[in-house]
Every structure is written in C-alpha cells, then in structure tokens.
C-alpha cells in the first residue's frame, strides 16, 4: 500500500494521516495503564482499538498508525516485559490491518523512545539510562518485529534527542522499510525550542542529526500548534525532502490525556493551510485530536 503514498509524495500531493490513536482509545472509555499508558488496550480492548482505526479511515486517513507507540522498547525493558512487547505489537498490527482491509490505506508501525513517565505529568523519568549497545539491541528487536508483522512503513514518533532517537531511527532504517521521522519540540522559558522533554537538546541540533539519517519524510509532530510554524522553518533549513505536520492539543497527566484547550477542527485546517504554504505535504493529528479533525483536513485538502 505504500507505493500509492510514495507516488503522491513524488507528485507533491497531500497525504492525510490519522489522529491521536491512544487518546481516542481513552476517550472511548478504555482504562489507561499507570505504567504503559494505552499499550494494554491492544490485548484487553481490541474491538475499541479497531473502531478507532476504522473511524480514522472513514474520516479520510490514507495512513493509519498501529497502536505501538507505548510499547516502547525502552519502557518495556525497564518493566522487565521485553517478550510481551513483541506480543502486544503483533496484536496491534493485526488489529490495524483488519481495519484497513479493503481500503487503499497504508498501515504504519510506530516506534518511540518512551521511558517510564512520572505519574500525573508528561515528564519522563530519567533515573534509568541504557548504554548505546543495549539500546540499539532493544530498538532492533522492536523494528524487526514490526517488519515481520509486515507493516507498510515505520513511523518514528516523538524523536527528541541526538542519542536514543538516532539509534532507534537507524534500527528502523535497517529494516529497509520506508521510515518517516516525527520530531517533537517544546518551548523553554527562554523562548528556545528543544526536543520534547529533553531540555538539554536544542531542537535545531536534533533536526540536523535526524535529517542526516535520510528518512523518507520528516514530520513536526506532538508539538503545540503554536510552536509548529517555527519548528517547520527550522526543519526546512536542514531538510529538502517531504515534510509532514501533526500537532498535539491538550495536556498529558500520566496515565490520562486531559481534553482541554483542544484546537477546533476549523482552526487546525487554517493552520495546516499555512503549513502547506511552507511546503508541508502530510497532515494529521497527534494526542488529543480525533476523527473530527481528520475529517476536516480530508475535506479541506481533497483533490
């Protein structure tokens, strides 16, 4: 299914992504885990996960992302659940493929560098670090398992630094599948953009090293719509390939998303049109944004 996406990008045509899968699962009443957020839903509530994917497809998504963000290789290793990660990912991809059957929709596997999150916040616990060799081994197992599940592409999501994000991206690239890199930014009190949750990582430095990995597309994702414009401008200084944008909206207080201050669909469309003028081709939503946002984007950018 990726050939269709590749051809559209080559022609400079717009691609519509899905919205926030984990947060929409929560919005439908599925309990979120205090340690693994939305990962367990693939096993405990597969019908709800499938409904989320189906709703995004009906809304107009051309790519849906399997619910594998929270099955992070680092997080599950910290919890001593390495083998369960592989099992949950197999279930997640199977659910997404069931939803996509009969539709011209590509299924992506998500990879993140998520670590244990401090309860009641969106801040990562930094008590544990992994040596490079160990981290690379863990990321390879995750990427190889997604490839064995026959995803159409791998989405690197919430890439935010010059170490773990690079190692994870290189593991995905080694599968020879198409790889889209999603970089997340946040603004510090001094006004500078950094990697999300990595105050020590200047956003421009993160962009530079990840662009050098030559993925198939780079997105600004899980970033406030208010910061996405500047992030795109920085990205364009270091990247000449295709660009995507899928912002977040609301607030995370582990283990639940707080649906307040959510950007209205019409405002997301207006901002996305500005981003399109900056060269963005792929549009969607991250945490907090649902099928109504994707439907509005699909209607606004339909060919």
N, C-alpha and C positions, 0 to 999 in steps of 0.2 A: 504493500500500500504506500510505501514511501516514494516510489517513483513519481506518483502524482504530485506529491509535495515538492519534490526536487524540481520537477518541471515548472511548477508555478513560481517557485523562487527564482529560477533561471529567467523566467519571463518578467520578473518584477511584480508579480501579482500578490495580492493579500492572502494571508493564511489566518484562519480563525482557530484559536486554541480553546480548550475548556476553561473552567473557572476553578475555584478552590475546592478540591475534592474532599480533603479531610474536614474542612469547616462545614461543608454541606452535609457530610455524614453526621456530624454533631448536630446540625440544625434539624435533622430529621429524627432526633431523639436517641441516637446511639450513645451510650456512655463512653466517655473518653478515659483512657488508662492514665493513671498518675505517673507511669514510667515510660510508656511507649505511645502515648497520645492516641492516634487513630489507627495504629497498625493492627490491633487485635480485631478490628471490625471485619477484616477480610475473612476471619475464621468464625467469628460469633454472629455477624450480621451480613453475610454475603449478598443477600437479596437487596439490602439497602445500598450497599456499595454499587451493585449493578444498576439500581434505579438512578443513582446519581450520574453514572456514566451515560445511561440512556437519555436522561434529561438534557445533558450537555449536547449529546448528538442531535436530539430533536431541536435544540436551540440553534444549531448550526456549526458546532465544533467539527473541524476536519482532523484534529488530533486530540485524542483523549490520553490522559496520563494515568497509568495504573497506580493504585494506592500503595506505592512502595517508598515514598519519601521517608516515612517514620521508621521503616525497617532499615535504619542506618547501620552500616557495618560497624561503626564505632560504638553506637549506642548499644546494640545487641551484644557486642563483645564485652562492654562494661557490665552488662547484666548477666553475662555467662550464658547467653542464648544464641550462640553462633548458628547452630543447626536449625533452630526454629526460624531464624531469619530467612533461610533458604526455602523452608516450607511455606511460610507466610507469603513470600514473594511469588512462589509458584501459584498459590491460590489467587493472589491479587491479579496477576497477569491473565490467568484463566477467566476470571470474572470480567475483566476489561475486554477480552477477546469475545466473550459471549455477547456482551453489549454491542460490540462493533460488528458482529456477524451480519452480513447482508448490506452493509453500508460502506461507502468509499471513505473510510475513516482509518487513519493510522493509529496504532497503539504504541505509546512510549512507556519505557520503564524509567522511573525516577530514581536518581541517586543523590544522596545528600551526605554532608559531613556532620549531621546532627549528633550531639553528645547528650548526656543527661542534662535536663533543664531544671533550673531552680524552681520549686513549686511556687505557684502564684505569680510568676514572672515570665518574661520571654528571654531571660539571660541564661546562657549556657554555663554549666558548672565546669570550672577549669581545674578541678582537683586532679584529674587524670589526663596524662598525655601518652601518646603512643610513639615509639621510635619509628623512624621513617620506614624501615624494612617491614616492621609488623603492620603498620598502617597500609602499606602498599599490598601486602598479602591479603588483608581483610577486604580492601576495595576490589582486588582482583576476584575474590570469591563472589562478591556481590555482582560485579559486572558480568562475569562468566555465567552466573546463574540466570541473569536476565537474558543474556544472549541465548542460552539453552532453552529458555521459555519462548524464544522466537518473537521478542518484541521487534517492532519495526525501526525503532531508534531509541537512544538513551538520552534522557533529559537530566543534565547535571543541574541541581536546584539549590539555591541559596549558597552558591560558591561565594567565598568571602575573604579568602586569605591566599598567601603565597606558598603555603605548605600543604595542608591537607587537601585543599581544593585542587591543587596541581596534581597531587598523587592520585586522587580519585578520578580526575579527568583523564589522566594518562592511562589508567586502568580501563576506562570506558573506551578510549580510542583504540586500545589494543584488541578489542573485540572485532574491529573493522566494521562495526555498525555506524550509521550516521550518529553524530553526537552534537547535541545542542547544549550550550553552556549558559546557564542562568546565573547572573551575578546580582547580589543583593547589597544595597547601600543604606546607610543611615547617616543623619547629620549630627555632628557633635556640637557641643555648646560653643565652640569656636567658629562654627559655621562650615567646617570642612566635612566632606563626605569620607566615610571609612567603610570598610567591609562590615556588614551587619553583625553586631556582637563582637567585632574584632577592632576595638578602638586603636589597637597598635598597627593596623593595616590601612594605609592610605588607599582610598578607592582607586585612584589612578594607577597605583602600583599593582593592585590586584588585576585590573583590566589589562595592563601591559603583559603580565606574565601569562594570563589565561588566553589572551589573543594569540600569543606566540605558540600555543598548542594547536592552532589552526583547526578549530571545530567547524562544523558545517553552518552554524549560526550562533550568535551570541545575543542573549536577551538581558534586559534590565527587568528583574522580577523580584517579588516580595520586597518591594521598595515603595515608600509612600508616593502617591501620585504627585505630591508637591516637590519631591526630590528627583522624580524620574527624568524631567527635562534636562537638568544639569548632568545627570548620570549618562544620558544618551549623548550629550555633547562631548563628554569625556571619552566615552566609548568610541565615538566616531574619529577621535584623534589618533586612535591606535588600531582601528579595525575597519577594513574596507569591505568586508563580507556582509551577508544578510544580518539584519537586526530584528529582534522581537521586543515586545514590552507587555508584561502582565503584572500590574501592581497589586499590592495588598491594601486592605482597608479594614479598620477596626483595631483591636488590641488583643494580644495573647497573654493570658494568665494561666500558665500550665496547671491543669491539662485542658483548659477550655478557651475557645475564642470568644471574645466579647464583641457582640454585633452592635457597636455604637459608632456614630460618625461614619457610617458606610457611605461611600460615594454613590450618588444616584446614577442609574444607567445612562441617562442623557448627558451627565457631566463626564462620565468615563468616555463616552463617544466623542464629545467635544475635545477632550484632551488627546484622545487617540488620533484624531484628525490632525492635531498639531504635531504629534509624534510621527505621523505618516509623512508630514511635510519635511521632517528631519531624516527621512529615509527608512523608517521602520516598516517592515512587511508583515510581521506576525503579531497578532493581538489576542489577548485573553485576559484572564483574571487569576489572582492567587488568593490567599486566605481572605475570607470574608465576602468574596464576590461570588455570585451564584448564577444559575441559568438565565435569570432575567438580564444580567449584564451581558452574557454571551449572545443572547438573542438580539439585544440592541446593537451589539457590534456587528453581528452577522447581517442584520438588516441594513446597517449604515454602509457596510463595505461590500455588499453583494455585487457580483459582476454582472 
